[in-house]
Amino acid sequence: MKLILSILIPVVFSSDFLFPEDEQQVFVRASARQSFQELPAEPPAGQRCSGRNFQGRRCCTPENPCGLGEGDCDGPLDGGQNDGHEGCKGELVCGSNNCRKFGKYYHPKDDCCDEPSTLATERPPPVIIAGVPLDPPAGQRCKGRNYEPGRRCCTPENPCNEGEGDCDGALDGGLNDGDKGCKGSLVCGSNNCKKFGAFYHEKDDCCEKSSNTCNTDSGNYANMPCVFPFTYNGVVHNQCIWHEAYNKHDQPWCATEVDGAGEYVNSKWGNCGPGCPTQDNMEVETLDKKELQWSQWSLFGPCSVQCNGGETRRDRKCNGDCRHLSQSQWRSCNLNRCTGGGVAQGQGAWRQMILE
């Protein structure tokens, strides 16, 4: 039996050091952002189906299927009763929340006809939150698209209680019921039903209590109130966002300070705490074969200091044939100035160290 002895040797890398695979990932992300900027902002002339912002949902049907890059189609990943891939021409398949790669004019929830190779061959395991029921409670009228009567069970004519769905809220885009499908002061959430029951589909929207307070719990400025609305890259946001979360600790974030025009002030952000209204995560990250040999990153841990700038770390382990057994990443946090005279040691904004 072999005995493997691992010796840890402290090594300090400069903040601009990148391993070869990291250079490739940075290039992929930069290319993806550049490609998005080059996408059309308006539908091409003559395009029949341009998403729920134009012709509405399910423009692509088995009777009148769509070509590549057209939507919205009603595919199997929507759950419940659906058209499968029959709403797309020939060998094309109906994707899931994939239309934005064809044009900025699409809604983030639009599904477009795409190449068969884009469909994942394996589905991730279902998300089950501890403590939620596995089956619908007895007597619950609206139980999501996996049960009759299916989607949009909650309507203005017959609104739902907290934890019931599916409702058709404003975050679905296009024509919708707003919050009228929910009773009283309840609001229609977005892809939020899983926290009420494991029996729901991941795309079900449920009625929930409105959250009037939203504070950050990590990031550059922790324990600060989020400022809504805030404008980022020309878009006005009334909730926490995932856009460019890869350099925001890979978590939803909000502005903690805006200028006179309501624009986000550079570096003035924090990661949103529990109960904050948050948009759907539509960010797509391309992984190469080397990345697939690694486990998922852990969450970033507590900041090393309370003020004046510290560091937070996350880790992952090798599950395959890697050069190293583990990886760690550091990012800056808590840039707010100390008010009690405490001084935190200056630390780099970003480092990566590999431990053997």
LUMZALUM-823869 format. One record per residue: residue in one letter; z, x, y of N, C-alpha, C in turn. Coordinates in steps of 0.02 Angstrom, whole numbers, padded with zeros to 5 digits, always signed. Each point is the difference from the previous one (the first is absolute). Example, Ala and Ser with C-alpha at 12.3 -4.5 7.8 and 13.67 -1.06 7.14 Angstrom:
LUMZALUM-823869
A+00390+00660-00284+00000-00045+00059+00000+00045+00060
S-00036-00018+00053+00003+00042+00059+00037-00039+00055
end
This chain:
LUMZALUM-823869
M+00000+00042-00060+00000-00042+00060+00000+00044+00062
K-00045-00015+00045-00004+00040+00060+00054-00021+00049
L+00027+00049+00034+00049-00013+00054-00033+00021+00065
I-00010-00048+00044-00032+00014+00064+00053+00007+00053
L+00003+00058+00030+00050+00015+00052-00034-00006+00068
S+00024-00046+00040-00028-00010+00067+00044+00033+00051
I-00028+00045+00039+00037+00035+00052-00025-00023+00068
L+00045-00024+00041-00017-00023+00066+00004+00058+00049
I-00054+00013+00034-00002+00054+00049-00015-00030+00068
P+00044+00006+00048-00012-00029+00066-00063+00031+00031
V-00044-00044+00022-00061+00022+00032-00010-00042+00062
V-00018+00030+00055-00012-00036+00062-00073+00006+00017
F-00032-00058+00008-00070+00000+00018-00007-00019+00074
S-00050+00025+00031-00013-00020+00070-00024-00072+00001
S+00009-00033+00057-00014-00071+00004-00075-00016-00006
D-00043+00052+00008-00071-00013-00005-00028+00020-00069
F+00045+00015-00047-00023+00019-00067-00019-00061-00039
L-00057+00003-00035-00022-00054-00043-00026+00029-00066
F+00021-00030-00056-00028+00020-00063-00072-00027-00005
P-00041+00030-00043-00070-00022-00004-00009-00074-00011
E+00041-00031-00046-00008-00071-00011+00020-00041+00061
D+00047+00026+00039+00021-00036+00060-00056+00001+00053
E-00037+00055+00004-00056+00003+00046-00051-00053-00018
Q-00011-00009-00065-00047-00050-00022+00023-00070+00018
Q+00065-00014-00008+00026-00066+00017-00006-00013+00075
V+00015+00050+00041-00005-00008+00072-00072-00015+00019
F-00048+00035-00033-00070-00011+00014-00020-00071-00019
V+00024-00025-00058-00016-00068-00022+00026-00052+00049
R+00062+00010+00022+00029-00048+00047-00036+00001+00067
A-00016+00060+00025-00035+00005+00063-00069-00030-00005
S-00034+00010-00056-00066-00029-00010+00003-00076-00002
A+00053-00026-00034+00008-00072-00004+00011-00031+00069
R+00041+00033+00042+00012-00027+00067-00065+00003+00041
Q-00038+00054-00006-00062+00006+00037-00050-00053-00023
S-00004-00012-00067-00045-00049-00026+00017-00070+00025
F+00065-00016+00005+00020-00066+00024-00022-00010+00073
Q+00006+00052+00040-00020-00005+00070-00075-00013+00006
E-00039+00021-00050-00072-00008+00002-00023-00067-00028
L+00045-00040-00028-00019-00064-00028-00020-00049+00055
P-00044-00048-00015-00021-00049+00051+00057-00046+00021
A+00003-00015+00064+00051-00045+00026-00023-00072-00001
E-00064-00012-00009-00028-00067-00004-00042-00006-00063
P-00007-00061-00026-00041-00009-00061-00072+00018+00013
P-00033+00031-00048-00072+00015+00007-00040-00065+00008
A-00056+00005+00035-00043-00059+00011-00024-00027-00067
G+00007-00065-00008-00024-00032-00061+00049-00002-00057
Q+00060+00031+00008+00049-00001-00055+00029-00070-00006
R-00005-00030-00059+00022-00069-00009+00075-00007-00002
C+00035+00044-00036+00072-00005-00009+00034+00060+00032
S+00040-00012+00052+00032+00054+00038+00076-00008+00003
G+00029-00036-00047+00072-00006-00003+00029-00060+00035
R+00065-00008-00007+00034-00059+00026+00001-00004+00076
N-00012+00055+00034-00003-00001+00073-00064-00032+00025
F-00048-00011-00045-00065-00028+00020-00015-00063-00040
Q-00021+00007-00063-00019-00059-00039+00059-00030-00039
G+00058+00033+00001+00057-00026-00037+00008+00032-00067
R+00049-00022-00038+00014+00028-00066-00048-00028-00052
R-00008+00039-00053-00042-00020-00058-00069-00022+00022
C-00031+00042+00041-00071-00012+00018-00045+00017-00059
C+00023+00048-00042-00039+00020-00059+00020-00042-00059
T-00045-00038-00027+00015-00046-00055-00049+00010-00058
P+00016-00026-00059-00047+00006-00056-00068-00033+00016
E+00001-00052+00041-00062-00035+00018-00041+00040+00051
N+00035+00041+00040-00033+00039+00052+00033+00069+00005
P-00011+00043-00050+00035+00064-00004-00021+00048+00055
C+00041+00052+00009-00009+00048+00055-00025+00067-00025
G-00026+00039+00047-00021+00068-00013+00056+00049+00014
L-00015+00064-00009+00049+00053+00011+00026-00001+00072
G+00068+00001+00007+00030+00003+00066+00008-00066+00035
E-00015-00055-00035+00009-00066+00029+00062-00033-00028
G+00031-00044+00040+00060-00035-00021+00014-00059+00046
D+00045-00041-00017+00054+00009-00047-00018-00033-00066
C+00013+00037-00055-00008-00028-00067+00068-00016-00029
D+00001-00039-00054+00062-00024-00030+00005+00029-00071
G+00024+00062-00006-00001+00036-00063+00063-00007-00041
P+00000+00030-00059+00057-00006-00046+00064+00031+00026
L-00005+00049+00046+00061+00031+00027+00036-00046+00049
D-00031-00057+00017+00034-00049+00042+00047-00044-00040
G-00004+00003-00066+00044-00041-00042-00018-00073+00001
G+00036-00040-00038-00012-00072-00003-00071-00016-00021
Q-00025-00058+00019-00068-00018-00013-00046+00038+00048
N-00051+00031-00027-00045+00040+00042-00070+00002-00031
D-00047+00030+00037-00069+00004-00022-00014+00061-00044
G+00050+00041-00011-00013+00062-00035-00046+00044+00042
H-00052+00026-00031-00049+00041+00036-00065-00039+00010
E+00001-00066-00013-00060-00040+00005-00024-00010+00072
G+00043+00014+00048-00020-00007+00070-00038+00060+00026
C-00015+00048-00044-00036+00061+00019-00064+00006-00041
K-00052+00027+00030-00065+00005-00033-00001+00053-00054
G-00038-00013-00053-00012+00050-00052+00063+00028-00030
E+00004+00067-00002+00056+00035-00030+00057+00012+00049
L-00007-00022+00062+00052+00011+00049+00064-00037-00020
V+00057+00025+00024+00065-00030-00015+00035-00019+00065
C+00045-00048-00004+00039-00020+00059+00062+00043+00004
G+00006+00039+00054+00057+00044+00009+00060-00038+00027
S+00049+00038+00024+00061-00030+00026+00020+00036+00064
N+00001-00036+00055+00019+00028+00066-00041+00063+00016
N-00063-00001-00019-00042+00060+00005-00054-00004+00053
C-00004-00055+00036-00057-00009+00046+00000+00047+00060
R+00060+00023+00019+00003+00041+00061-00037+00066-00008
K-00016+00020-00061-00039+00062-00008-00073-00012+00015
F-00020-00064+00007-00069-00016+00016-00009-00017+00074
G+00054-00019+00034-00007-00017+00071+00066-00017+00032
K+00009+00020+00063+00062-00014+00036+00009-00074+00015
Y-00055-00038-00002+00003-00071+00017+00034-00042-00054
Y+00009+00027-00058+00034-00037-00054+00075-00005+00012
H+00030-00052-00028+00073-00006-00001+00028+00044-00056
P+00060+00029+00008+00027+00044-00052+00007-00034-00069
K+00004-00066-00002+00008-00034-00064-00066-00023-00030
D-00055+00013+00032-00065-00021-00027-00017+00041-00062
D-00030-00033-00050-00024+00032-00061-00076+00001+00000
C-00029+00059-00013-00072+00008+00003-00030+00019-00067
C-00064-00015-00008-00037+00020-00060-00011+00075+00003
D+00012+00033-00057+00001+00073-00001-00028+00025-00066
E-00008+00066-00005-00024+00031-00061+00053-00006-00055
P-00022-00008-00063+00048-00006-00056+00047+00059-00007
S-00024+00059+00019+00041+00061-00007+00061+00000+00045
T+00002-00044+00049+00057-00001+00047+00060-00037-00029
L-00009-00039-00052+00057-00036-00029+00042+00048-00042
A+00065-00003+00009+00046+00041-00038-00002-00020-00073
T+00000+00050-00044+00000-00015-00072+00069-00019-00026
E+00052+00019+00037+00068-00017-00020+00036-00031+00058
R+00039-00051-00015+00040-00034+00051+00070+00029+00001
P+00029+00010+00060+00070+00023+00002+00047-00052-00029
P+00057+00020-00025+00048-00049-00027+00022-00049+00054
P+00017-00062-00020+00021-00050+00050+00064+00021+00035
V+00005-00018+00063+00060+00015+00040+00052-00054-00012
I+00058+00018-00025+00054-00047-00011+00061+00024+00039
I+00020-00039+00048+00058+00017+00042+00063-00024-00036
A+00049+00044-00003+00063-00016-00035+00032-00062+00030
G+00020-00045-00045+00037-00059+00022-00042-00062+00012
V-00067+00007+00003-00042-00059+00012-00015-00034-00067
P-00010-00066+00001-00014-00036-00064-00068+00018-00029
L-00004+00002-00066-00063+00015-00034-00043-00062-00007
D+00031-00059-00001-00036-00063-00006+00018-00046+00059
P-00045-00046+00017+00014-00046+00055+00063-00042-00014
P+00042-00009+00050+00058-00044-00008-00021-00071-00016
A+00040-00035-00037-00015-00069-00018-00007-00043+00063
G-00053-00039+00003-00010-00045+00056-00035+00030+00060
Q-00016+00065-00001-00035+00030+00057-00072-00024+00002
R-00020-00028+00056-00067-00031+00005-00055+00052+00005
C+00008+00049+00044-00052+00050+00012+00021+00067-00028
K-00038+00024-00049+00019+00060-00037-00054+00055+00002
G-00046-00006+00047-00053+00050+00006-00062-00015-00040
R-00049+00043+00007-00066-00012-00029-00002+00006-00076
N+00053+00028-00030+00002+00004-00073+00018-00066-00032
Y+00018-00050+00041+00020-00066-00025-00036-00054+00039
E-00006-00058-00030-00029-00057+00035+00047-00021+00057
P-00026-00022+00058-00071-00010+00016-00036+00062+00026
G+00030+00058-00003-00034+00061+00019+00012+00021+00072
R-00051+00029+00031+00005+00027+00068+00009-00057+00050
R+00030+00019+00056+00011-00047+00056+00032-00065-00024
C+00052+00009-00039+00040-00058-00020+00042-00026+00058
C+00018+00046+00045+00040-00018+00059-00047-00018+00058
T+00002-00061+00022-00046-00025+00052+00039-00032+00056
P-00032-00010+00058+00035-00036+00055+00021-00070-00021
E-00038-00031-00045+00017-00068-00023+00058+00001-00050
N+00008+00055-00035+00053+00006-00050+00028+00071+00001
P+00039+00017+00052+00023+00069+00010+00052+00021-00051
C+00011+00066-00004+00042+00029-00052+00067+00026+00026
N+00046+00009-00047+00064+00031+00015-00005+00076-00003
E+00053+00034+00018+00002+00073-00004-00011+00022-00073
G-00043+00050-00009-00012+00027-00066-00053-00036-00040
E-00032-00051+00031-00054-00036-00034-00067+00022+00029
G-00052-00003-00041-00066+00019+00021-00052-00025-00050
D-00062+00003+00016-00031+00042+00049-00013-00040+00064
C+00017+00030+00058-00016-00029+00064-00060+00037+00031
D-00030-00030+00050-00061+00027+00031+00016+00018+00072
G+00028+00060+00010+00025+00020+00066-00050+00036+00043
A+00023+00017+00060-00043+00032+00050-00024+00069-00023
L+00040+00035-00041-00019+00067-00022-00057-00001-00052
D-00019-00060-00024-00058-00006-00044-00065+00001+00038
G+00002-00007+00066-00060+00002+00040-00042-00063-00008
G-00055-00003+00038-00044-00058-00003+00036-00064+00018
L-00025-00056-00025+00034-00063+00010+00061-00003-00045
N+00058-00017+00027+00061-00002-00039+00049-00050+00028
D+00055-00012-00036+00050-00049+00021+00054+00029+00045
G-00003+00066+00012+00055+00031+00038+00064-00006-00039
D+00053-00022+00032+00065-00010-00033+00014-00073-00016
K-00050-00043+00008+00010-00071-00009+00008-00020-00073
G-00018+00046-00046+00011-00014-00070+00071+00013-00023
C+00043+00019+00046+00071+00015-00015+00045-00047+00040
K+00056-00018-00030+00046-00047+00032+00039+00031+00057
G+00014-00041+00051+00044+00020+00055-00023+00064+00035
S+00047+00048+00005-00014+00063+00035-00025+00055-00046
L-00012-00017-00064-00026+00050-00047-00070+00021+00020
V-00019+00060-00019-00067+00026+00014-00034+00018-00065
C-00066+00001+00002-00040+00019-00059-00009+00075+00000
G+00025+00034-00051-00006+00072-00004-00068+00021-00026
S-00004+00063-00020-00063+00027-00026+00014+00044-00061
N-00027-00021-00057+00010+00038-00063+00074+00014-00012
N+00043-00047+00016+00072+00010-00002+00036-00038-00054
C-00037-00037-00042+00033-00044-00048+00037+00036-00056
K-00022+00062-00015+00032+00036-00055+00075+00010+00010
K+00022+00000+00062+00072+00009+00012+00039-00063-00016
F-00036-00056-00011+00034-00062-00018-00005-00016-00075
G-00049+00032-00034-00007-00013-00072-00054+00043-00031
A+00013+00026-00059-00049+00041-00035-00059-00040-00025
F+00007-00067-00002-00054-00043-00025-00057-00008+00050
Y+00011+00020+00062-00053-00006+00050-00054+00053-00009
H-00060-00015+00026-00053+00050+00003+00012+00044+00060
E-00024+00063-00004+00013+00049+00054-00032-00021+00066
K-00049-00045-00001-00032-00022+00062+00027-00065+00027
D+00049-00030-00034+00029-00063+00024+00040+00011+00064
D-00006-00049+00045+00039+00000+00063+00052-00054-00003
C+00063+00017+00016+00055-00048-00005+00032-00014+00067
C+00031-00058+00005+00038-00018+00059+00066+00041+00001
E+00017+00025+00058+00061+00040+00006+00029-00008+00070
K+00061+00025+00008+00033-00003+00065-00031+00052+00047
S-00005-00018+00063-00028+00045+00049+00050+00055+00017
S-00024+00061+00005+00044+00055+00019-00010+00015+00074
N+00052-00012+00040-00005+00010+00072+00019+00071+00021
T+00031+00037-00045+00020+00068+00017-00034+00049-00048
C-00019+00056+00026-00034+00050-00041+00018+00069+00028
N+00035+00038-00040+00020+00068+00020-00027+00051-00048
T-00010+00061+00026-00023+00055-00043+00060+00029-00038
D-00013+00027-00059+00054+00032-00038-00016+00073-00018
S-00059+00024+00021-00018+00070-00012-00059+00017+00044
G-00028+00059-00009-00057+00021+00040+00020+00042+00060
N-00045+00006+00049+00015+00040+00059+00059-00027+00040
Y+00004-00067+00003+00054-00032+00038+00032-00055-00042
A+00055+00017-00033+00035-00047-00044+00051-00040+00040
N+00020-00058-00028+00050-00044+00031-00019-00021+00070
M-00065-00014+00008-00026-00023+00064-00035-00067-00011
P+00001-00045+00049-00036-00063-00007-00076+00011+00004
C-00036-00034-00044-00073+00002+00005-00023-00037+00063
V-00052+00025+00030-00029-00032+00060-00062-00039-00021
F+00002-00066+00005-00057-00043-00014-00016-00041+00062
P-00065-00010+00014-00057+00032-00033-00009+00071+00025
F-00036+00040-00039-00020+00066+00023-00073+00010-00019
T-00035+00040+00041-00071+00012-00010-00010+00070-00029
Y-00037+00004-00055-00014+00065-00032-00073+00002-00019
N-00035+00051+00024-00072+00007-00012-00039-00062+00019
G+00020-00030+00056-00036-00057+00027+00016-00066-00032
V+00046-00002-00048+00019-00062-00034+00071-00019+00018
V+00011-00063+00016+00067-00024+00017+00035-00022-00064
H+00061+00024-00009+00039-00014-00061+00065-00037+00018
N+00013-00053-00039+00063-00037+00008+00046+00008-00059
Q-00014+00050-00042+00040+00014-00059-00008+00073-00018
C+00041+00023-00046-00004+00069-00023-00066+00011-00036
I-00027+00061+00005-00066+00013-00028+00001+00059-00048
W-00051+00002-00043-00010+00054-00048-00054+00049+00023
H-00034-00016+00054-00057+00041+00021+00022+00072+00014
E-00034+00048-00032+00015+00071+00006+00073+00016-00019
A+00025-00038-00050+00069+00011-00023+00007+00067-00037
Y-00057+00032-00017+00004+00064-00034+00035+00053+00042
N-00001-00008+00067+00039+00046+00041+00057-00034+00036
K+00021-00057-00029+00059-00037+00023+00047-00010-00059
H+00009+00051-00041+00044-00001-00058-00023-00049-00054
D-00064-00019+00002-00029-00045-00050+00039-00065-00006
Q+00023-00025+00057+00036-00064+00002-00024-00039+00061
P+00008-00066-00001-00019-00039+00059+00040+00022+00061
W-00032-00003+00059+00031+00026+00060-00016-00045+00060
C+00038+00012+00053-00010-00037+00063+00010+00047+00058
A-00020-00022+00058+00012+00038+00062+00072-00012+00022
T+00032+00052+00023+00067-00007+00030-00003+00007+00076
E-00060+00014+00026-00009+00004+00073-00074-00011+00015
V-00014-00038+00053-00069-00012+00022-00004+00015+00074
D-00062+00013+00024-00009+00012+00071-00010-00066+00037
G-00017+00005+00064-00007-00060+00041-00054-00048-00023
A-00049+00026-00037-00054-00042-00026+00014-00025-00070
G+00059+00015-00027+00017-00021-00067-00026+00046-00054
E-00027+00059+00019-00026+00048-00048+00058+00039-00033
Y-00008+00013-00064+00047+00042-00037+00003+00069+00033
V+00061+00025+00012+00010+00067+00028+00002+00050-00057
N-00041+00052+00004-00007+00048-00054+00068+00027-00023
S+00011+00001-00065+00058+00025-00035+00060-00047+00004
K-00004-00054+00040+00056-00046+00007-00007-00056-00053
W+00018+00017-00062-00005-00049-00054+00058+00009-00048
G+00009-00052-00041+00050+00002-00053-00022-00042-00058
N+00027+00013-00059-00015-00040-00059+00041-00063+00000
C-00031-00056-00015+00031-00065+00007+00052-00012-00054
G+00056-00030+00020+00055-00014-00046-00009-00066-00036
P+00048-00019-00042-00005-00063-00037-00004-00060+00046
G-00040-00049-00019-00005-00062+00039-00052+00002+00054
C-00032+00057+00012-00051+00005+00052-00065-00034-00023
P-00033-00035+00045-00066-00027-00018-00049+00057-00010
T-00035+00001-00055-00043+00057-00017-00068-00025-00026
Q-00053+00031+00024-00067-00018-00022-00010+00024-00072
D-00052-00026-00033-00016+00021-00067-00024+00072+00001
N+00016+00036-00053-00022+00070-00006-00071+00001-00026
M-00048+00012+00044-00071+00003-00019-00026+00071+00000
E+00045+00049+00010-00022+00069+00002-00020+00023-00071
V-00056+00034-00005-00025+00024-00064+00000+00076+00000
E+00031+00030-00051+00002+00073-00005-00038+00022-00063
T-00046+00046+00009-00039+00026-00056+00037+00056-00034
L+00008-00006-00067+00035+00051-00039-00050+00037-00044
D+00006+00066-00002-00042+00038-00045+00036+00009-00067
K-00033+00034-00048+00029+00007-00066+00065+00038+00001
K+00006+00049+00045+00062+00039+00004+00058-00044+00022
E-00013-00046+00045+00054-00044+00024+00026-00045-00055
L-00044-00020-00046+00020-00047-00053+00048+00032-00050
Q+00008+00066+00003+00047+00033-00045+00071-00001+00027
W+00009-00027+00060+00066-00001+00032+00029-00070+00001
S+00066-00004-00002+00035-00064+00008-00007-00024+00072
Q+00020-00061+00013+00000-00025+00068+00053+00037+00041
W-00014+00007+00065+00050+00030+00044+00061-00045+00004
S+00058+00030+00005+00061-00038+00014-00002-00021+00073
L+00045-00044+00020+00007-00017+00071+00029+00060+00037
F-00016+00005+00064+00030+00052+00040+00076-00013+00005
G+00039+00053-00008+00072-00006+00001+00028-00004+00070
P+00067-00001+00007+00031-00004+00066-00018+00061+00042
C-00002-00010+00066-00015+00055+00045+00058+00050+00000
S-00016+00064+00008+00052+00052-00003+00047-00002+00059
V-00021-00029+00056+00043-00006+00059-00008-00069+00030
Q+00046-00018+00044-00002-00066+00032-00041+00000+00065
C-00013+00059+00028-00034+00003+00064-00028+00070+00011
N-00041+00008+00053-00030+00064+00020-00050+00028-00051
G-00021-00039-00047-00052+00020-00046+00025+00033-00064
G-00013-00031-00056+00019+00027-00065-00057-00005-00049
E+00016+00002-00064-00050-00004-00052+00020-00050-00053
T-00050-00031-00031+00011-00044-00057-00046+00023-00056
R+00022-00008-00062-00037+00027-00057-00014-00053-00052
R-00057+00009-00035-00014-00040-00059-00026+00046-00055
D+00002-00023-00063-00017+00042-00056-00043-00038-00051
R-00033+00038-00042-00034-00029-00057-00003+00053-00056
K-00011-00024-00062+00000+00044-00057-00068-00001-00035
C-00014+00054-00036-00062+00006-00037+00004-00038-00066
N-00051-00040-00013-00003-00037-00064-00057+00025-00044
G-00032+00054+00021-00058+00024-00038-00003+00076-00001
D-00060+00026+00005-00012+00072-00002-00005+00027+00071
C+00057+00015+00030+00003+00023+00069+00020+00073+00004
R-00014+00030+00057+00022+00069+00011+00075+00004+00014
H+00029-00056+00020+00071+00000+00019+00034-00062-00029
L+00065+00003-00004+00038-00055-00030+00017-00055+00048
S+00005+00016+00065+00018-00050+00049-00028+00018+00068
Q-00003-00049+00044-00021+00010+00069+00049-00034+00047
S+00009+00028+00058+00041-00030+00052-00038+00002+00066
Q+00010-00052+00040-00030-00003+00067+00053-00014+00051
W-00007+00030+00059+00045-00012+00055-00038-00028+00060
R+00031-00044+00037-00027-00023+00064+00056-00007+00051
S-00020-00001+00063+00049-00004+00054+00028-00071+00006
C+00060-00006+00029+00032-00065+00008+00053+00005+00054
N+00023-00058+00024+00054-00006+00049-00010+00048+00059
L-00054-00013+00038-00015+00042+00058+00039-00021+00062
N+00038-00054-00005+00039-00022+00058+00051+00053+00019
R+00012+00007+00065+00046+00051+00025+00072-00017-00016
C+00039+00051-00015+00071-00010-00012+00034-00015+00066
T+00043-00050-00001+00036-00019+00061+00071+00026+00002
G+00025+00024-00058+00068+00025-00003+00007+00075+00003
G-00055+00033+00018+00003+00073+00006-00016+00037-00063
G-00013-00037-00055-00017+00032-00063-00069+00031+00003
V-00009+00054-00034-00064+00035+00000-00024+00006-00071
A-00060-00020-00013-00030+00008-00067-00047+00059+00001
Q+00000+00035-00053-00045+00057-00005-00072-00024+00000
G-00043+00035+00037-00071-00016+00000-00030+00013-00068
Q-00039-00048-00022-00030+00005-00066-00074-00019+00005
G-00041+00025-00045-00071-00013+00000-00015-00073-00013
A-00056-00023+00029-00018-00070-00009-00028-00015-00069
W-00027+00050-00031-00029-00013-00066-00002+00064-00040
R+00031+00000-00058-00003+00057-00046-00010-00026-00071
Q-00029+00040-00039-00004-00017-00072+00018+00062-00040
M+00044-00011-00049+00022+00055-00042-00007-00019-00072
I-00024+00044-00042-00005-00011-00072+00054+00041-00034
L+00039-00033-00043+00052+00034-00038-00021+00006-00072
E+00006+00058-00028-00015+00010-00071+00065-00001-00040
end
